[in-house]
Amino acid sequence: MNQQPFFSSFIESYFIALGVILGGALVGGGLAAFLTGKPMLSEVIRISDMIRIWAIVTAIGGTFDAIYSFEKGLLDAATKDLFKQTLLIVSAFGGAQTGATLLKWITQEYI
């Protein structure tokens, strides 16, 4: 696990997931839809739903660190590390959900 303070990791996790969703869906999905002639707003929402799990994995720093922290928490009885890793994952979920919700508001999809 990294050596930076937990609170800054918690905030970074949220905003990294938010940025991956917004950037990936708007730039990647929107530009690709524009170039291929597909409906841009529908593609942005579709892409944001598809990349949500990748935003979470990116925000927590890859899957191996998370698995190592869970293993350390369970096998070495380091519940503090287990709790911290769980909070980082929840923060990443929140950032990804916020990004997807913002895109749905902006595109007015499902209204």
Phi, psi and omega per residue, in radians:
M1 nan 2.619 -3.078
N2 -1.257 2.897 -3.014
Q3 -1.756 0.123 3.132
Q4 -1.419 2.782 -3.111
P5 -1.018 2.596 -3.041
F6 -1.109 -0.740 -3.062
F7 -1.093 -0.678 3.107
S8 -1.201 -0.626 3.058
S9 -1.127 -0.658 3.128
F10 -1.104 -0.818 3.138
I11 -1.181 -0.747 3.109
E12 -1.053 -0.715 -3.141
S13 -1.047 -0.751 3.123
Y14 -1.082 -0.893 -3.033
F15 -1.322 -0.458 3.042
I16 -1.166 -0.786 3.105
A17 -1.107 -0.712 3.104
L18 -1.075 -0.785 -3.135
G19 -1.157 -0.654 3.116
V20 -1.130 -0.754 3.129
I21 -1.132 -0.891 -3.099
L22 -1.135 -0.834 -3.128
G23 -1.166 -0.801 -3.112
G24 -1.127 -0.723 -3.103
A25 -1.334 -0.790 -3.091
L26 -1.264 -0.890 -3.092
V27 -1.353 -0.961 -3.093
G28 -1.154 -0.971 -3.086
G29 -1.244 -0.764 -3.103
G30 -1.166 -0.796 -3.137
L31 -1.166 -0.733 3.119
A32 -1.115 -0.701 3.115
A33 -1.145 -0.708 3.117
F34 -1.084 -0.782 -3.100
L35 -1.229 -0.494 -3.122
T36 -1.709 -0.051 3.082
G37 1.429 0.297 3.103
K38 -1.523 2.838 3.090
P39 -1.146 2.063 -2.954
M40 -1.144 -0.811 -3.067
L41 -1.169 -0.660 3.098
S42 -1.165 -0.662 3.122
E43 -1.201 -0.634 3.115
V44 -1.065 -0.780 3.131
I45 -1.162 -0.731 -3.141
R46 -1.102 -0.769 3.136
I47 -1.156 -0.701 -3.137
S48 -1.105 -0.583 3.065
D49 -1.245 -0.601 -3.104
M50 -1.282 -0.597 -3.035
I51 -1.687 0.130 -3.096
R52 -1.041 -0.784 -3.125
I53 -1.173 -0.592 3.124
W54 -1.231 -0.545 3.064
A55 -1.141 -0.687 3.140
I56 -1.180 -0.780 3.130
V57 -1.104 -0.717 3.109
T58 -1.113 -0.731 -3.079
A59 -1.169 -0.596 -3.123
I60 -1.536 0.035 3.031
G61 1.547 0.411 3.130
G62 1.740 2.792 -3.028
T63 -1.343 -0.517 -3.049
F64 -1.207 -0.655 3.095
D65 -1.116 -0.721 3.134
A66 -1.144 -0.741 3.133
I67 -1.149 -0.712 3.109
Y68 -1.090 -0.726 3.136
S69 -1.150 -0.705 3.088
F70 -1.133 -0.736 3.108
E71 -1.069 -0.792 3.123
K72 -1.081 -0.703 3.140
G73 -1.173 -0.670 -3.093
L74 -1.435 -0.806 -3.031
L75 -1.455 -0.606 -3.115
D76 -1.702 0.120 -3.134
A77 0.992 0.623 3.094
A78 -1.667 1.306 -3.059
T79 -1.163 -0.414 3.102
K80 -1.113 -0.773 3.105
D81 -1.163 -0.683 3.098
L82 -1.091 -0.760 3.126
F83 -1.150 -0.742 3.123
K84 -1.094 -0.768 -3.135
Q85 -1.146 -0.660 3.087
T86 -1.105 -0.730 3.109
L87 -1.152 -0.637 3.087
L88 -1.126 -0.688 3.114
I89 -1.179 -0.709 3.100
V90 -1.111 -0.688 3.100
S91 -1.099 -0.731 3.112
A92 -1.149 -0.696 3.055
F93 -1.029 -0.755 3.139
G94 -1.097 -0.735 3.106
G95 -1.127 -0.737 3.117
A96 -1.155 -0.708 3.122
Q97 -1.174 -0.698 3.102
T98 -1.081 -0.772 3.112
G99 -1.073 -0.777 3.127
A100 -1.137 -0.690 3.124
T101 -1.167 -0.735 3.091
L102 -1.046 -0.744 3.127
L103 -1.144 -0.645 3.093
K104 -1.174 -0.632 3.074
W105 -1.182 -0.758 -3.108
I106 -1.129 -0.784 -3.093
T107 -1.480 -0.185 -3.087
Q108 0.962 0.653 3.089
E109 -1.314 2.524 3.118
Y110 1.155 0.495 3.057
I111 -1.874 nan nan
